[in-house]
Amino acid sequence: MSDSVAGVEVRRRRWALRAGLAGLGAVVATLVFAVPASAHVKVSGTDAVQAGSGVVTFRVPTESATASTTGLQITFPANTPFTSVDTQPKAGWTATVEKKPLAHPVPGEDGSTITQYVSQVDFKATSPASAIPPGQFDMFNLSVGPFPKASTVSFGALQTYSDGTTVNWDEQSADGTTEPAHPAPVLNLSPAGSGTSAAGVSMAGMTTGTTGQESSSGSSWTGIAGLVLGIVALVISAAALALALTRRRTTAGS
């Protein structure tokens, strides 16, 4: 092999080596930074129908690598007030419901007048053993009503960690498409009169994907698909890098 041809071959293999390293770095960065971004406080509800009542579930992951989640404070919207909120007993946690006066009292189903709405529900771990450790998540269920006559309803969620730090999940997207750093939990509502199954699950929401549960599931599968593609790309990049290194060693040995 002439010196000129050998030089071209060496440069080609160096380029392949750099390309393999660049691809590997890009994939690693994508996996490291893209995956944790989906681990936010979210809300879903299989029987969330406009003007109706049902159970909503707040999914709370611990994103900290060193501290556990010890508290969750859920703030309800004042412009679309919920007048009824019941907490589900949860072992190792206490729940405190706070109410505020309604600007305009509304009639109740039993003929009474409702003068207050639920402003916050505060969950707190009773001991370190009950807290949510790093890398894990837990669920918090509430029976609420009535849902507003809107397609979505947004909540606020203040997450407290064992080291005293807090994360306020209350940000809204500026353009409607870009997710902010700490997005507020948003619940999708099925249209009123869409019908429910015997189990209380909105059939319209199940078929059209309009419920919060379906939306959350779709997002989860999208994230999993992205992760799988990222892993495949990582394997390909690693194989290209190994091939380039092998050829380089062969050339050096020659």
SVG drawing of the C-alpha trace seen along z (x, -y; Angstrom):
<svg xmlns="http://www.w3.org/2000/svg" viewBox="-84 -36 88 42">
<polyline fill="none" stroke="black" stroke-width="0.4" points="0.0,0.0 1.4,-3.4 1.9,-6.2 -0.8,-8.3 -3.3,-5.4 -2.4,-4.5 -2.8,-8.2 -6.3,-8.3 -7.2,-5.0 -6.0,-6.3 -7.9,-9.6 -11.1,-7.6 -10.8,-5.4 -10.2,-8.4 -13.3,-10.1 -15.3,-6.9 -13.9,-6.8 -14.9,-10.4 -18.4,-9.8 -18.9,-6.8 -17.9,-8.7 -20.1,-11.6 -23.1,-9.3 -22.5,-7.5 -22.4,-10.8 -25.5,-12.1 -27.5,-9.0 -26.2,-8.9 -27.2,-12.6 -30.6,-11.9 -31.2,-9.0 -30.0,-10.9 -31.8,-14.1 -35.0,-13.1 -36.1,-10.2 -36.2,-12.0 -38.2,-14.9 -41.3,-12.7 -41.2,-11.9 -43.5,-14.7 -46.4,-14.9 -49.4,-13.9 -53.2,-13.5 -55.6,-11.1 -59.2,-9.9 -61.1,-7.1 -64.5,-8.5 -63.7,-12.3 -66.8,-13.6 -67.8,-17.3 -70.2,-18.4 -70.0,-14.9 -68.0,-13.5 -65.3,-10.7 -62.0,-9.6 -58.8,-11.3 -55.3,-9.9 -52.1,-11.9 -49.0,-10.0 -46.0,-11.3 -42.4,-10.2 -39.4,-11.1 -36.9,-12.8 -34.3,-13.6 -31.3,-11.2 -30.7,-11.7 -34.0,-12.7 -37.4,-11.1 -40.8,-12.7 -42.4,-13.5 -45.3,-15.8 -47.7,-16.6 -50.0,-19.7 -52.6,-19.8 -54.2,-23.2 -57.6,-23.3 -58.7,-26.0 -60.7,-28.8 -62.3,-29.8 -63.8,-26.3 -64.4,-25.3 -64.8,-21.8 -67.3,-21.7 -66.8,-18.0 -63.5,-16.3 -63.0,-13.0 -59.6,-11.6 -58.8,-7.9 -57.0,-6.5 -53.4,-5.9 -51.2,-3.9 -48.3,-6.1 -49.8,-9.3 -52.2,-12.0 -54.5,-14.1 -55.8,-17.5 -58.6,-19.2 -58.7,-23.0 -61.8,-25.0 -62.4,-28.7 -65.6,-30.7 -67.3,-30.7 -67.7,-34.0 -71.2,-32.9 -72.9,-30.2 -74.5,-27.4 -77.5,-25.1 -76.7,-21.6 -78.4,-18.4 -80.1,-18.0 -81.6,-21.5 -79.0,-23.2 -76.7,-26.0 -73.0,-25.4 -70.9,-28.3 -67.4,-26.8 -65.1,-25.1 -62.0,-22.9 -58.9,-25.0 -56.2,-22.5 -55.5,-18.9 -52.3,-18.4 -50.7,-14.9 -47.9,-14.3 -45.8,-11.2 -46.0,-10.2 -42.6,-8.7 -39.4,-8.3 -40.5,-4.8 -43.7,-6.1 -41.9,-8.6 -41.4,-7.9 -37.7,-6.9 -35.6,-8.1 -36.4,-6.3 -39.9,-5.3 -43.4,-6.7 -46.7,-6.5 -50.4,-7.2 -52.8,-9.5 -56.5,-9.1 -59.3,-11.7 -63.0,-11.4 -64.0,-14.9 -66.9,-16.8 -68.3,-18.4 -65.9,-18.6 -66.1,-21.9 -67.8,-22.1 -64.5,-22.3 -62.3,-20.0 -59.5,-20.2 -58.9,-21.3 -55.5,-22.2 -54.2,-21.7 -51.2,-22.9 -48.9,-20.5 -46.2,-21.3 -43.9,-18.4 -41.7,-18.4 -38.6,-16.4 -36.9,-15.0 -34.0,-17.4 -36.4,-20.4 -36.4,-21.3 -39.7,-21.8 -40.8,-21.6 -43.8,-23.6 -45.6,-21.9 -47.7,-24.9 -46.3,-26.1 -48.4,-26.5 -47.1,-26.1 -46.4,-29.5 -47.4,-28.4 -49.6,-25.5 -47.1,-22.9 -43.7,-23.4 -43.7,-21.7 -42.3,-24.0 -39.8,-22.8 -42.4,-22.2 -45.8,-21.7 -49.0,-21.8 -51.0,-18.5 -53.8,-18.7 -56.8,-16.4 -58.7,-15.8 -62.5,-15.6 -64.9,-13.6 -68.0,-15.5 -71.1,-15.4 -73.7,-12.7 -71.0,-10.5 -72.1,-7.6 -70.3,-5.4 -69.9,-1.6 -71.1,0.3 -67.7,-0.1 -67.9,-3.9 -65.4,-4.2 -66.2,-6.7 -66.8,-4.6 -66.4,-7.7 -63.0,-8.4 -61.9,-4.8 -62.7,-4.9 -61.6,-8.4 -58.7,-8.7 -60.1,-11.9 -59.7,-10.8 -56.7,-11.7 -55.9,-8.0 -55.7,-7.4 -53.6,-10.5 -51.2,-9.4 -50.9,-5.9 -50.2,-7.3 -47.5,-9.5 -46.0,-6.6 -45.9,-4.4 -44.4,-7.2 -41.6,-7.6 -41.0,-3.9 -40.7,-3.8 -38.3,-6.7 -36.2,-4.9 -36.1,-1.7 -35.0,-3.6 -32.4,-5.3 -31.0,-2.0 -30.9,-0.6 -29.0,-3.7 -26.6,-3.3 -25.9,0.3 -25.3,-0.6 -23.0,-3.5 -21.1,-1.2 -20.7,1.4 -19.4,-1.2 -16.9,-2.4 -15.7,1.1 -15.2,1.7 -13.3,-1.5 -11.0,-0.7 -10.4,2.9 -9.4,1.6 -7.2,-1.0 -5.3,1.6 -5.0,3.8 -3.5,0.9 -1.1,0.1 0.0,3.7 0.6,3.8"/>
</svg>
